[in-house]
């Protein structure tokens, strides 16, 4: 069985390798889960770097929660989206974190790096 190796590069996270058996790019349809696109790519977090909290700018109703991971991949916290838009991280150690925006279907809509001082 012939195998094809795809290499996807992402600006924030380096290079990922995905191996797919008998991959044929002409057979990918718009119903494939990898074709999900999110309508608001301008979402951001501030302040960044942060000390005690962060807030989200330009978010819409597609986001239902925010997960925060340390650079080793350990989940540090999960926040439901709320009206005050204030997410407390004062207990987290200084360092780099990955903030993931999660949609209603538990899809990761976007990931942003956050520096905690």
Buried (B, 14 or more C-beta within 10 A) or exposed (E): EEEEEEEEEEEEEEEEEEEEEEBEEEEEEEEEEEEEEBEBEEBEBEEBEBEEEBBBEEBEEBBBBBBBBBEEEEEBBEBEBEEEEEBEBEEBEEEEBBBBBBBEEEEEBBBBEBEBE
